[in-house]
Amino acid sequence: MNRSIISLFVLFFVSSALNAQSDETRVRSHVSFLAADSLEGRAPGTRGEQLAIRYIEKHFKEFGLKPLGSKGFIQNFDYTERPHAHNSDGQESVQRQGNNVIGFLDNKADKTLVIGAHFDHLGNEDGRGSSLASDPKGQVHNGADDNASGVAGLLELARIYSSNKKAEKVNFLFMAFSAEEAGLIGSKHFLQNPTIPLDRIPAMVNMDMIGRLRDSTNSLIVGGVGTSPLWIPILEKLNSGFVLKYDTAGMGPSDHASFYLKDKPVLHFFSGTHSDYHKPSDDVEKINFPGEVKIINYIVRVVDSISVLKEIPFTKTKSSERKMTAFKVTLGIMADYAFGGPGVKVDGVSPGKAAEKAGILAGDLVLKLGEHETSDIYKYMEALGKFTKGEKTFAEIRRGKDVIRKEVEF
């Protein structure tokens, strides 16, 4: 073979291998744009949301994806935003418009795998009632981890699969969801108004908050693993050094839950909670970019494996039978979702909220609220639903080897 042809041959495969991997430069660029102050927190119905939409749409076009919204790449919808229990004083329900951004990679296959991440965040006023800051008024909530990090992952997967044709046995629907923070509204709207037949979707992979991998623990949380018997064997086989923490539930506080409720197997990748959650301090400089790249490349390996499966059996999980409780109060803690119990581990405490005033500290385990046991996060939420604003109770806390009581006023 001619030496120049050999050189081109080698260059092609080296280039293809590089394109099949995520890298820090691209991820940093995506997160830095989406979490810039100029986007003002990407709240639905704002100028910042429109800037984020144009950015995602521009990249979808560059990758050669086909528009599969109701108006080009965009699927817009109206919804009612209700005040949140965290910060609802004086707020009234308002009408908003959200916009999903949907791109389709057509590999002429029978099945279409959904890859999703929400791009909205809390905005720049009071976090739409969801801010956990002690004084959120007038502050931009940039949401670098929540969820510019997940959108960076979405864009990287769209680039990788559109440029390398790694998984031609399945089509891909890349979806940037709006109004997730208001109650998974964008994903619910898509499933009520699908732009492809739902029976052609074998599974959904969701990325929400993948930017804060802790180097000290290397712990990666994967939700939805109970929704198919195939998930854990795949995740274990392809793991390359993560300490994997599994949540079997199909339900959860992100858009994969909407697909689970339509009997779709789901996976949710999540690097964990932190004290900057829903605060103006969730900024770009806090992102662990090398860690996020490791997570994205792991997700690519998982998606590669999923894409060649002929069938993905669906199983309901126990949490689907739980009553999803609406609650009017908050304790003001960030729970460690990677903790296996018993109890709810406090990962952080919000300034000025009930937990801080009661003297609850990061590292404490919440065992009870009043007479209600909080053996896991679901029991904890059920317990919160028993209380009203202004009510007093106690929290039973394990701190080290000691079990103590703290008086709490919601």
Contacts in CASP RR format, 6 or more apart in sequence:
PFRMAT RR
TARGET T0000
AUTHOR 0000-0000-0000
METHOD contacts of the structure
MODEL  1
MNRSIISLFVLFFVSSALNAQSDETRVRSHVSFLAADSLEGRAPGTRGEQ
LAIRYIEKHFKEFGLKPLGSKGFIQNFDYTERPHAHNSDGQESVQRQGNN
VIGFLDNKADKTLVIGAHFDHLGNEDGRGSSLASDPKGQVHNGADDNASG
VAGLLELARIYSSNKKAEKVNFLFMAFSAEEAGLIGSKHFLQNPTIPLDR
IPAMVNMDMIGRLRDSTNSLIVGGVGTSPLWIPILEKLNSGFVLKYDTAG
MGPSDHASFYLKDKPVLHFFSGTHSDYHKPSDDVEKINFPGEVKIINYIV
RVVDSISVLKEIPFTKTKSSERKMTAFKVTLGIMADYAFGGPGVKVDGVS
PGKAAEKAGILAGDLVLKLGEHETSDIYKYMEALGKFTKGEKTFAEIRRG
KDVIRKEVEF
1 9 0 8 1.000
16 164 0 8 1.000
19 159 0 8 1.000
19 160 0 8 1.000
19 163 0 8 1.000
19 164 0 8 1.000
20 160 0 8 1.000
20 164 0 8 1.000
20 166 0 8 1.000
20 300 0 8 1.000
21 160 0 8 1.000
21 297 0 8 1.000
21 300 0 8 1.000
22 153 0 8 1.000
22 156 0 8 1.000
22 160 0 8 1.000
22 293 0 8 1.000
22 296 0 8 1.000
22 297 0 8 1.000
22 300 0 8 1.000
23 293 0 8 1.000
24 289 0 8 1.000
24 290 0 8 1.000
24 293 0 8 1.000
26 152 0 8 1.000
26 155 0 8 1.000
26 156 0 8 1.000
26 159 0 8 1.000
27 152 0 8 1.000
27 153 0 8 1.000
27 156 0 8 1.000
27 289 0 8 1.000
27 292 0 8 1.000
27 293 0 8 1.000
27 296 0 8 1.000
28 287 0 8 1.000
28 289 0 8 1.000
30 148 0 8 1.000
30 151 0 8 1.000
30 152 0 8 1.000
30 153 0 8 1.000
30 155 0 8 1.000
30 156 0 8 1.000
31 144 0 8 1.000
31 148 0 8 1.000
31 149 0 8 1.000
31 152 0 8 1.000
31 211 0 8 1.000
31 284 0 8 1.000
31 287 0 8 1.000
31 289 0 8 1.000
31 292 0 8 1.000
32 284 0 8 1.000
33 39 0 8 1.000
33 55 0 8 1.000
34 42 0 8 1.000
34 52 0 8 1.000
34 55 0 8 1.000
34 119 0 8 1.000
34 144 0 8 1.000
34 148 0 8 1.000
34 151 0 8 1.000
34 152 0 8 1.000
35 41 0 8 1.000
35 142 0 8 1.000
35 143 0 8 1.000
35 144 0 8 1.000
35 148 0 8 1.000
35 282 0 8 1.000
35 283 0 8 1.000
35 284 0 8 1.000
36 142 0 8 1.000
36 284 0 8 1.000
37 140 0 8 1.000
37 142 0 8 1.000
38 48 0 8 1.000
38 51 0 8 1.000
39 48 0 8 1.000
39 51 0 8 1.000
39 52 0 8 1.000
39 142 0 8 1.000
40 46 0 8 1.000
40 47 0 8 1.000
40 48 0 8 1.000
40 123 0 8 1.000
40 124 0 8 1.000
40 140 0 8 1.000
41 48 0 8 1.000
41 121 0 8 1.000
41 122 0 8 1.000
41 123 0 8 1.000
41 124 0 8 1.000
41 140 0 8 1.000
41 141 0 8 1.000
41 142 0 8 1.000
41 143 0 8 1.000
42 48 0 8 1.000
42 49 0 8 1.000
42 52 0 8 1.000
42 119 0 8 1.000
42 120 0 8 1.000
42 121 0 8 1.000
42 123 0 8 1.000
42 143 0 8 1.000
43 49 0 8 1.000
43 120 0 8 1.000
43 121 0 8 1.000
43 122 0 8 1.000
43 123 0 8 1.000
43 124 0 8 1.000
43 127 0 8 1.000
43 128 0 8 1.000
44 81 0 8 1.000
44 96 0 8 1.000
44 97 0 8 1.000
44 98 0 8 1.000
44 99 0 8 1.000
44 120 0 8 1.000
44 178 0 8 1.000
44 179 0 8 1.000
44 182 0 8 1.000
45 96 0 8 1.000
45 97 0 8 1.000
45 98 0 8 1.000
45 99 0 8 1.000
46 123 0 8 1.000
49 98 0 8 1.000
49 99 0 8 1.000
49 120 0 8 1.000
49 178 0 8 1.000
52 119 0 8 1.000
52 151 0 8 1.000
53 74 0 8 1.000
53 99 0 8 1.000
53 101 0 8 1.000
53 119 0 8 1.000
56 73 0 8 1.000
56 101 0 8 1.000
56 119 0 8 1.000
56 151 0 8 1.000
56 155 0 8 1.000
56 176 0 8 1.000
57 73 0 8 1.000
57 74 0 8 1.000
57 101 0 8 1.000
59 155 0 8 1.000
59 158 0 8 1.000
59 159 0 8 1.000
60 67 0 8 1.000
60 73 0 8 1.000
60 101 0 8 1.000
60 103 0 8 1.000
60 158 0 8 1.000
60 174 0 8 1.000
61 73 0 8 1.000
63 105 0 8 1.000
63 158 0 8 1.000
63 159 0 8 1.000
63 162 0 8 1.000
63 163 0 8 1.000
64 105 0 8 1.000
64 162 0 8 1.000
65 73 0 8 1.000
65 103 0 8 1.000
65 104 0 8 1.000
65 105 0 8 1.000
65 158 0 8 1.000
65 162 0 8 1.000
65 174 0 8 1.000
66 103 0 8 1.000
66 104 0 8 1.000
66 105 0 8 1.000
66 106 0 8 1.000
67 73 0 8 1.000
67 102 0 8 1.000
67 103 0 8 1.000
67 104 0 8 1.000
68 102 0 8 1.000
68 103 0 8 1.000
68 104 0 8 1.000
68 173 0 8 1.000
68 195 0 8 1.000
68 196 0 8 1.000
69 75 0 8 1.000
69 100 0 8 1.000
69 102 0 8 1.000
69 103 0 8 1.000
69 195 0 8 1.000
70 76 0 8 1.000
70 193 0 8 1.000
70 195 0 8 1.000
73 101 0 8 1.000
73 102 0 8 1.000
73 103 0 8 1.000
74 99 0 8 1.000
74 100 0 8 1.000
74 101 0 8 1.000
74 102 0 8 1.000
75 99 0 8 1.000
75 100 0 8 1.000
75 101 0 8 1.000
75 102 0 8 1.000
75 189 0 8 1.000
75 190 0 8 1.000
75 193 0 8 1.000
75 195 0 8 1.000
76 97 0 8 1.000
76 98 0 8 1.000
76 99 0 8 1.000
76 100 0 8 1.000
77 97 0 8 1.000
77 98 0 8 1.000
77 99 0 8 1.000
77 100 0 8 1.000
77 178 0 8 1.000
77 179 0 8 1.000
77 185 0 8 1.000
77 186 0 8 1.000
77 189 0 8 1.000
77 193 0 8 1.000
78 95 0 8 1.000
78 96 0 8 1.000
78 97 0 8 1.000
78 98 0 8 1.000
79 95 0 8 1.000
79 96 0 8 1.000
79 97 0 8 1.000
79 98 0 8 1.000
79 179 0 8 1.000
79 182 0 8 1.000
79 185 0 8 1.000
79 189 0 8 1.000
80 93 0 8 1.000
80 94 0 8 1.000
80 95 0 8 1.000
80 96 0 8 1.000
81 93 0 8 1.000
81 94 0 8 1.000
81 95 0 8 1.000
81 96 0 8 1.000
81 128 0 8 1.000
81 182 0 8 1.000
82 93 0 8 1.000
82 182 0 8 1.000
83 90 0 8 1.000
83 91 0 8 1.000
83 92 0 8 1.000
83 93 0 8 1.000
83 129 0 8 1.000
84 128 0 8 1.000
84 129 0 8 1.000
84 130 0 8 1.000
85 327 0 8 1.000
85 328 0 8 1.000
85 329 0 8 1.000
85 330 0 8 1.000
86 129 0 8 1.000
86 130 0 8 1.000
86 131 0 8 1.000
86 132 0 8 1.000
86 278 0 8 1.000
86 330 0 8 1.000
86 332 0 8 1.000
87 126 0 8 1.000
87 127 0 8 1.000
87 129 0 8 1.000
87 130 0 8 1.000
87 131 0 8 1.000
87 136 0 8 1.000
88 129 0 8 1.000
91 129 0 8 1.000
96 179 0 8 1.000
96 182 0 8 1.000
98 120 0 8 1.000
98 178 0 8 1.000
98 179 0 8 1.000
98 185 0 8 1.000
98 186 0 8 1.000
99 178 0 8 1.000
100 175 0 8 1.000
100 176 0 8 1.000
100 177 0 8 1.000
100 178 0 8 1.000
100 186 0 8 1.000
100 187 0 8 1.000
100 189 0 8 1.000
100 190 0 8 1.000
101 119 0 8 1.000
101 175 0 8 1.000
101 176 0 8 1.000
101 178 0 8 1.000
102 173 0 8 1.000
102 174 0 8 1.000
102 175 0 8 1.000
102 176 0 8 1.000
102 190 0 8 1.000
102 195 0 8 1.000
103 158 0 8 1.000
103 173 0 8 1.000
103 174 0 8 1.000
103 175 0 8 1.000
104 112 0 8 1.000
104 171 0 8 1.000
104 172 0 8 1.000
104 173 0 8 1.000
104 174 0 8 1.000
104 196 0 8 1.000
105 158 0 8 1.000
105 161 0 8 1.000
105 162 0 8 1.000
105 171 0 8 1.000
105 172 0 8 1.000
105 173 0 8 1.000
105 174 0 8 1.000
106 171 0 8 1.000
107 165 0 8 1.000
107 167 0 8 1.000
107 168 0 8 1.000
107 169 0 8 1.000
107 170 0 8 1.000
107 171 0 8 1.000
107 172 0 8 1.000
108 171 0 8 1.000
109 168 0 8 1.000
109 169 0 8 1.000
109 170 0 8 1.000
109 171 0 8 1.000
110 200 0 8 1.000
111 169 0 8 1.000
111 170 0 8 1.000
111 171 0 8 1.000
111 200 0 8 1.000
111 201 0 8 1.000
111 202 0 8 1.000
112 170 0 8 1.000
112 171 0 8 1.000
112 172 0 8 1.000
112 173 0 8 1.000
112 196 0 8 1.000
112 200 0 8 1.000
112 201 0 8 1.000
112 202 0 8 1.000
113 167 0 8 1.000
113 170 0 8 1.000
113 171 0 8 1.000
113 172 0 8 1.000
113 173 0 8 1.000
113 201 0 8 1.000
113 202 0 8 1.000
113 203 0 8 1.000
113 204 0 8 1.000
113 205 0 8 1.000
113 303 0 8 1.000
113 306 0 8 1.000
113 307 0 8 1.000
114 172 0 8 1.000
114 173 0 8 1.000
114 175 0 8 1.000
114 201 0 8 1.000
114 203 0 8 1.000
114 204 0 8 1.000
114 205 0 8 1.000
114 259 0 8 1.000
114 264 0 8 1.000
115 154 0 8 1.000
115 157 0 8 1.000
115 158 0 8 1.000
115 172 0 8 1.000
115 173 0 8 1.000
115 174 0 8 1.000
115 175 0 8 1.000
115 204 0 8 1.000
115 205 0 8 1.000
115 207 0 8 1.000
115 303 0 8 1.000
116 154 0 8 1.000
116 174 0 8 1.000
116 175 0 8 1.000
116 176 0 8 1.000
116 177 0 8 1.000
116 204 0 8 1.000
116 205 0 8 1.000
116 206 0 8 1.000
116 207 0 8 1.000
116 255 0 8 1.000
117 147 0 8 1.000
117 150 0 8 1.000
117 151 0 8 1.000
117 153 0 8 1.000
117 154 0 8 1.000
117 175 0 8 1.000
117 176 0 8 1.000
117 177 0 8 1.000
117 206 0 8 1.000
117 207 0 8 1.000
117 208 0 8 1.000
117 255 0 8 1.000
118 147 0 8 1.000
118 151 0 8 1.000
118 176 0 8 1.000
118 177 0 8 1.000
118 178 0 8 1.000
118 180 0 8 1.000
118 181 0 8 1.000
118 186 0 8 1.000
118 187 0 8 1.000
118 208 0 8 1.000
118 254 0 8 1.000
118 255 0 8 1.000
119 147 0 8 1.000
119 148 0 8 1.000
119 151 0 8 1.000
119 176 0 8 1.000
119 177 0 8 1.000
119 178 0 8 1.000
120 177 0 8 1.000
120 178 0 8 1.000
120 179 0 8 1.000
120 180 0 8 1.000
120 181 0 8 1.000
120 182 0 8 1.000
121 141 0 8 1.000
121 142 0 8 1.000
121 143 0 8 1.000
121 146 0 8 1.000
121 147 0 8 1.000
121 148 0 8 1.000
121 181 0 8 1.000
122 128 0 8 1.000
122 129 0 8 1.000
122 130 0 8 1.000
122 131 0 8 1.000
122 141 0 8 1.000
122 143 0 8 1.000
122 181 0 8 1.000
122 278 0 8 1.000
123 140 0 8 1.000
123 141 0 8 1.000
124 138 0 8 1.000
124 139 0 8 1.000
124 140 0 8 1.000
124 141 0 8 1.000
125 136 0 8 1.000
125 137 0 8 1.000
125 138 0 8 1.000
126 136 0 8 1.000
126 137 0 8 1.000
126 138 0 8 1.000
127 136 0 8 1.000
127 141 0 8 1.000
127 278 0 8 1.000
128 181 0 8 1.000
128 182 0 8 1.000
129 136 0 8 1.000
130 181 0 8 1.000
130 278 0 8 1.000
131 139 0 8 1.000
131 141 0 8 1.000
131 278 0 8 1.000
131 279 0 8 1.000
131 280 0 8 1.000
132 277 0 8 1.000
132 278 0 8 1.000
132 279 0 8 1.000
132 332 0 8 1.000
132 334 0 8 1.000
132 350 0 8 1.000
132 353 0 8 1.000
133 139 0 8 1.000
133 141 0 8 1.000
133 278 0 8 1.000
133 279 0 8 1.000
133 280 0 8 1.000
133 281 0 8 1.000
133 350 0 8 1.000
133 351 0 8 1.000
134 350 0 8 1.000
134 351 0 8 1.000
134 352 0 8 1.000
134 353 0 8 1.000
136 279 0 8 1.000
136 280 0 8 1.000
139 280 0 8 1.000
140 280 0 8 1.000
141 278 0 8 1.000
141 279 0 8 1.000
141 280 0 8 1.000
141 282 0 8 1.000
142 148 0 8 1.000
142 280 0 8 1.000
142 282 0 8 1.000
142 283 0 8 1.000
142 284 0 8 1.000
143 282 0 8 1.000
143 283 0 8 1.000
144 211 0 8 1.000
144 282 0 8 1.000
144 283 0 8 1.000
144 284 0 8 1.000
144 286 0 8 1.000
144 287 0 8 1.000
145 209 0 8 1.000
145 210 0 8 1.000
145 211 0 8 1.000
145 212 0 8 1.000
145 271 0 8 1.000
145 274 0 8 1.000
145 276 0 8 1.000
145 277 0 8 1.000
145 282 0 8 1.000
145 286 0 8 1.000
145 287 0 8 1.000
146 208 0 8 1.000
146 209 0 8 1.000
146 277 0 8 1.000
146 278 0 8 1.000
146 282 0 8 1.000
147 180 0 8 1.000
147 207 0 8 1.000
147 208 0 8 1.000
147 209 0 8 1.000
148 284 0 8 1.000
149 207 0 8 1.000
149 209 0 8 1.000
149 210 0 8 1.000
149 211 0 8 1.000
149 212 0 8 1.000
149 271 0 8 1.000
149 287 0 8 1.000
149 292 0 8 1.000
150 207 0 8 1.000
150 208 0 8 1.000
150 209 0 8 1.000
150 210 0 8 1.000
150 211 0 8 1.000
151 176 0 8 1.000
152 292 0 8 1.000
152 296 0 8 1.000
153 207 0 8 1.000
153 210 0 8 1.000
153 292 0 8 1.000
153 296 0 8 1.000
153 299 0 8 1.000
154 174 0 8 1.000
154 175 0 8 1.000
154 176 0 8 1.000
154 207 0 8 1.000
156 296 0 8 1.000
157 172 0 8 1.000
157 174 0 8 1.000
157 296 0 8 1.000
157 299 0 8 1.000
157 300 0 8 1.000
157 303 0 8 1.000
158 172 0 8 1.000
158 174 0 8 1.000
160 166 0 8 1.000
160 300 0 8 1.000
161 167 0 8 1.000
161 172 0 8 1.000
161 303 0 8 1.000
166 304 0 8 1.000
166 307 0 8 1.000
167 303 0 8 1.000
167 304 0 8 1.000
167 307 0 8 1.000
167 308 0 8 1.000
169 307 0 8 1.000
169 308 0 8 1.000
170 202 0 8 1.000
170 306 0 8 1.000
170 307 0 8 1.000
170 308 0 8 1.000
173 196 0 8 1.000
173 201 0 8 1.000
175 187 0 8 1.000
175 190 0 8 1.000
177 184 0 8 1.000
177 186 0 8 1.000
177 187 0 8 1.000
177 190 0 8 1.000
177 255 0 8 1.000
178 185 0 8 1.000
178 186 0 8 1.000
179 185 0 8 1.000
179 186 0 8 1.000
180 186 0 8 1.000
180 187 0 8 1.000
180 208 0 8 1.000
180 254 0 8 1.000
180 255 0 8 1.000
184 254 0 8 1.000
184 255 0 8 1.000
184 257 0 8 1.000
184 258 0 8 1.000
186 255 0 8 1.000
186 258 0 8 1.000
187 255 0 8 1.000
187 258 0 8 1.000
187 259 0 8 1.000
188 258 0 8 1.000
190 258 0 8 1.000
191 198 0 8 1.000
191 258 0 8 1.000
191 259 0 8 1.000
191 261 0 8 1.000
191 262 0 8 1.000
198 262 0 8 1.000
201 259 0 8 1.000
201 264 0 8 1.000
202 264 0 8 1.000
202 265 0 8 1.000
202 306 0 8 1.000
202 309 0 8 1.000
202 311 0 8 1.000
202 312 0 8 1.000
203 228 0 8 1.000
203 264 0 8 1.000
203 265 0 8 1.000
203 266 0 8 1.000
203 267 0 8 1.000
203 306 0 8 1.000
203 312 0 8 1.000
204 256 0 8 1.000
204 259 0 8 1.000
204 264 0 8 1.000
204 265 0 8 1.000
204 266 0 8 1.000
204 267 0 8 1.000
205 256 0 8 1.000
205 266 0 8 1.000
205 267 0 8 1.000
205 269 0 8 1.000
205 299 0 8 1.000
205 302 0 8 1.000
205 303 0 8 1.000
205 306 0 8 1.000
206 254 0 8 1.000
206 255 0 8 1.000
206 256 0 8 1.000
206 266 0 8 1.000
206 267 0 8 1.000
206 268 0 8 1.000
206 269 0 8 1.000
207 268 0 8 1.000
207 269 0 8 1.000
207 299 0 8 1.000
208 254 0 8 1.000
208 255 0 8 1.000
208 268 0 8 1.000
208 269 0 8 1.000
208 270 0 8 1.000
209 270 0 8 1.000
209 271 0 8 1.000
209 272 0 8 1.000
209 273 0 8 1.000
210 269 0 8 1.000
210 270 0 8 1.000
210 271 0 8 1.000
210 292 0 8 1.000
210 295 0 8 1.000
210 296 0 8 1.000
211 271 0 8 1.000
211 287 0 8 1.000
211 288 0 8 1.000
211 289 0 8 1.000
211 291 0 8 1.000
211 292 0 8 1.000
211 295 0 8 1.000
212 271 0 8 1.000
212 272 0 8 1.000
212 274 0 8 1.000
212 286 0 8 1.000
212 287 0 8 1.000
212 288 0 8 1.000
213 219 0 8 1.000
213 220 0 8 1.000
213 271 0 8 1.000
213 288 0 8 1.000
213 291 0 8 1.000
213 292 0 8 1.000
213 294 0 8 1.000
213 295 0 8 1.000
214 271 0 8 1.000
214 288 0 8 1.000
215 288 0 8 1.000
215 291 0 8 1.000
217 243 0 8 1.000
218 241 0 8 1.000
218 242 0 8 1.000
218 243 0 8 1.000
219 242 0 8 1.000
219 243 0 8 1.000
219 244 0 8 1.000
219 245 0 8 1.000
219 271 0 8 1.000
219 272 0 8 1.000
219 338 0 8 1.000
220 242 0 8 1.000
220 243 0 8 1.000
220 244 0 8 1.000
220 245 0 8 1.000
220 269 0 8 1.000
220 270 0 8 1.000
220 271 0 8 1.000
220 295 0 8 1.000
220 298 0 8 1.000
221 245 0 8 1.000
221 246 0 8 1.000
221 247 0 8 1.000
221 269 0 8 1.000
221 270 0 8 1.000
221 271 0 8 1.000
221 272 0 8 1.000
221 337 0 8 1.000
221 338 0 8 1.000
222 231 0 8 1.000
222 235 0 8 1.000
222 244 0 8 1.000
222 245 0 8 1.000
222 246 0 8 1.000
222 247 0 8 1.000
222 267 0 8 1.000
222 268 0 8 1.000
222 269 0 8 1.000
222 270 0 8 1.000
223 246 0 8 1.000
223 247 0 8 1.000
223 248 0 8 1.000
223 249 0 8 1.000
223 250 0 8 1.000
223 252 0 8 1.000
223 256 0 8 1.000
223 266 0 8 1.000
223 267 0 8 1.000
223 268 0 8 1.000
223 269 0 8 1.000
223 270 0 8 1.000
224 231 0 8 1.000
224 247 0 8 1.000
224 248 0 8 1.000
224 249 0 8 1.000
224 250 0 8 1.000
224 256 0 8 1.000
224 260 0 8 1.000
224 266 0 8 1.000
224 267 0 8 1.000
224 268 0 8 1.000
224 317 0 8 1.000
225 231 0 8 1.000
225 232 0 8 1.000
225 235 0 8 1.000
225 246 0 8 1.000
225 247 0 8 1.000
225 248 0 8 1.000
225 267 0 8 1.000
226 232 0 8 1.000
226 248 0 8 1.000
226 249 0 8 1.000
226 250 0 8 1.000
226 315 0 8 1.000
226 317 0 8 1.000
227 250 0 8 1.000
227 260 0 8 1.000
227 264 0 8 1.000
227 265 0 8 1.000
227 266 0 8 1.000
227 267 0 8 1.000
227 314 0 8 1.000
227 315 0 8 1.000
227 316 0 8 1.000
227 317 0 8 1.000
228 265 0 8 1.000
228 312 0 8 1.000
228 313 0 8 1.000
228 314 0 8 1.000
228 315 0 8 1.000
229 313 0 8 1.000
229 315 0 8 1.000
230 265 0 8 1.000
230 309 0 8 1.000
230 312 0 8 1.000
230 313 0 8 1.000
231 265 0 8 1.000
231 267 0 8 1.000
232 246 0 8 1.000
234 302 0 8 1.000
234 305 0 8 1.000
234 306 0 8 1.000
235 244 0 8 1.000
235 246 0 8 1.000
235 302 0 8 1.000
236 244 0 8 1.000
237 305 0 8 1.000
238 298 0 8 1.000
238 301 0 8 1.000
238 302 0 8 1.000
238 305 0 8 1.000
239 298 0 8 1.000
240 298 0 8 1.000
242 294 0 8 1.000
242 298 0 8 1.000
245 337 0 8 1.000
245 338 0 8 1.000
245 340 0 8 1.000
247 268 0 8 1.000
247 337 0 8 1.000
248 317 0 8 1.000
248 318 0 8 1.000
248 319 0 8 1.000
249 317 0 8 1.000
249 318 0 8 1.000
249 319 0 8 1.000
249 320 0 8 1.000
250 256 0 8 1.000
250 257 0 8 1.000
250 260 0 8 1.000
250 266 0 8 1.000
250 317 0 8 1.000
250 319 0 8 1.000
250 320 0 8 1.000
251 257 0 8 1.000
251 260 0 8 1.000
251 261 0 8 1.000
251 317 0 8 1.000
251 319 0 8 1.000
251 320 0 8 1.000
251 322 0 8 1.000
251 324 0 8 1.000
252 268 0 8 1.000
252 319 0 8 1.000
254 268 0 8 1.000
254 270 0 8 1.000
256 266 0 8 1.000
256 267 0 8 1.000
256 268 0 8 1.000
257 266 0 8 1.000
259 266 0 8 1.000
260 266 0 8 1.000
260 317 0 8 1.000
260 320 0 8 1.000
263 314 0 8 1.000
263 316 0 8 1.000
264 314 0 8 1.000
265 312 0 8 1.000
265 313 0 8 1.000
265 314 0 8 1.000
265 315 0 8 1.000
267 302 0 8 1.000
269 295 0 8 1.000
269 299 0 8 1.000
270 337 0 8 1.000
271 288 0 8 1.000
271 291 0 8 1.000
271 292 0 8 1.000
271 295 0 8 1.000
272 336 0 8 1.000
272 337 0 8 1.000
272 338 0 8 1.000
273 334 0 8 1.000
273 335 0 8 1.000
273 336 0 8 1.000
273 337 0 8 1.000
273 347 0 8 1.000
273 348 0 8 1.000
274 286 0 8 1.000
274 334 0 8 1.000
274 347 0 8 1.000
274 348 0 8 1.000
275 281 0 8 1.000
275 334 0 8 1.000
275 347 0 8 1.000
275 348 0 8 1.000
275 349 0 8 1.000
275 362 0 8 1.000
276 282 0 8 1.000
276 283 0 8 1.000
276 286 0 8 1.000
277 334 0 8 1.000
279 350 0 8 1.000
306 312 0 8 1.000
319 378 0 8 1.000
322 378 0 8 1.000
322 382 0 8 1.000
323 382 0 8 1.000
325 381 0 8 1.000
325 382 0 8 1.000
325 384 0 8 1.000
325 385 0 8 1.000
326 385 0 8 1.000
327 381 0 8 1.000
327 384 0 8 1.000
327 385 0 8 1.000
327 387 0 8 1.000
328 385 0 8 1.000
328 387 0 8 1.000
328 388 0 8 1.000
328 389 0 8 1.000
329 354 0 8 1.000
329 384 0 8 1.000
329 385 0 8 1.000
329 387 0 8 1.000
329 388 0 8 1.000
329 389 0 8 1.000
329 390 0 8 1.000
329 391 0 8 1.000
329 410 0 8 1.000
330 353 0 8 1.000
330 354 0 8 1.000
330 384 0 8 1.000
330 410 0 8 1.000
331 353 0 8 1.000
331 354 0 8 1.000
331 355 0 8 1.000
331 360 0 8 1.000
331 366 0 8 1.000
331 369 0 8 1.000
331 384 0 8 1.000
331 395 0 8 1.000
331 408 0 8 1.000
331 410 0 8 1.000
332 349 0 8 1.000
332 350 0 8 1.000
332 353 0 8 1.000
332 354 0 8 1.000
332 355 0 8 1.000
332 356 0 8 1.000
333 344 0 8 1.000
333 346 0 8 1.000
333 347 0 8 1.000
333 348 0 8 1.000
333 349 0 8 1.000
333 350 0 8 1.000
333 353 0 8 1.000
333 355 0 8 1.000
333 360 0 8 1.000
333 366 0 8 1.000
334 346 0 8 1.000
334 347 0 8 1.000
334 348 0 8 1.000
334 349 0 8 1.000
334 350 0 8 1.000
335 344 0 8 1.000
335 345 0 8 1.000
335 346 0 8 1.000
335 347 0 8 1.000
335 377 0 8 1.000
335 380 0 8 1.000
336 344 0 8 1.000
336 345 0 8 1.000
336 346 0 8 1.000
336 347 0 8 1.000
337 377 0 8 1.000
339 345 0 8 1.000
340 376 0 8 1.000
341 365 0 8 1.000
341 375 0 8 1.000
341 376 0 8 1.000
342 365 0 8 1.000
342 367 0 8 1.000
342 375 0 8 1.000
342 376 0 8 1.000
343 365 0 8 1.000
343 366 0 8 1.000
343 367 0 8 1.000
343 374 0 8 1.000
343 375 0 8 1.000
343 376 0 8 1.000
343 380 0 8 1.000
343 398 0 8 1.000
344 365 0 8 1.000
344 366 0 8 1.000
344 374 0 8 1.000
344 376 0 8 1.000
344 377 0 8 1.000
344 380 0 8 1.000
345 363 0 8 1.000
345 364 0 8 1.000
345 365 0 8 1.000
345 366 0 8 1.000
346 355 0 8 1.000
346 360 0 8 1.000
346 361 0 8 1.000
346 362 0 8 1.000
346 363 0 8 1.000
346 364 0 8 1.000
346 365 0 8 1.000
346 366 0 8 1.000
347 362 0 8 1.000
347 363 0 8 1.000
348 362 0 8 1.000
348 363 0 8 1.000
349 355 0 8 1.000
349 356 0 8 1.000
349 360 0 8 1.000
349 361 0 8 1.000
349 362 0 8 1.000
350 356 0 8 1.000
354 408 0 8 1.000
354 409 0 8 1.000
354 410 0 8 1.000
355 395 0 8 1.000
355 408 0 8 1.000
357 409 0 8 1.000
358 395 0 8 1.000
358 406 0 8 1.000
358 407 0 8 1.000
358 408 0 8 1.000
358 409 0 8 1.000
359 406 0 8 1.000
360 366 0 8 1.000
360 395 0 8 1.000
360 397 0 8 1.000
360 406 0 8 1.000
361 399 0 8 1.000
363 399 0 8 1.000
364 397 0 8 1.000
364 398 0 8 1.000
364 399 0 8 1.000
365 397 0 8 1.000
365 398 0 8 1.000
365 399 0 8 1.000
366 374 0 8 1.000
366 380 0 8 1.000
366 395 0 8 1.000
366 396 0 8 1.000
366 397 0 8 1.000
367 373 0 8 1.000
367 374 0 8 1.000
367 375 0 8 1.000
367 396 0 8 1.000
367 397 0 8 1.000
367 398 0 8 1.000
367 403 0 8 1.000
368 374 0 8 1.000
368 383 0 8 1.000
368 394 0 8 1.000
368 395 0 8 1.000
368 396 0 8 1.000
369 380 0 8 1.000
369 383 0 8 1.000
369 384 0 8 1.000
369 386 0 8 1.000
369 387 0 8 1.000
369 393 0 8 1.000
369 394 0 8 1.000
369 395 0 8 1.000
369 396 0 8 1.000
369 408 0 8 1.000
370 383 0 8 1.000
370 393 0 8 1.000
370 394 0 8 1.000
370 395 0 8 1.000
370 396 0 8 1.000
372 379 0 8 1.000
372 382 0 8 1.000
372 383 0 8 1.000
372 386 0 8 1.000
373 379 0 8 1.000
373 383 0 8 1.000
374 380 0 8 1.000
374 383 0 8 1.000
387 393 0 8 1.000
387 410 0 8 1.000
388 410 0 8 1.000
389 410 0 8 1.000
390 409 0 8 1.000
390 410 0 8 1.000
391 409 0 8 1.000
391 410 0 8 1.000
392 407 0 8 1.000
392 408 0 8 1.000
392 409 0 8 1.000
392 410 0 8 1.000
393 407 0 8 1.000
393 408 0 8 1.000
393 410 0 8 1.000
394 405 0 8 1.000
394 406 0 8 1.000
394 407 0 8 1.000
394 408 0 8 1.000
395 405 0 8 1.000
395 406 0 8 1.000
395 408 0 8 1.000
396 403 0 8 1.000
396 404 0 8 1.000
396 405 0 8 1.000
397 403 0 8 1.000
397 404 0 8 1.000
397 405 0 8 1.000
397 406 0 8 1.000
398 404 0 8 1.000
END
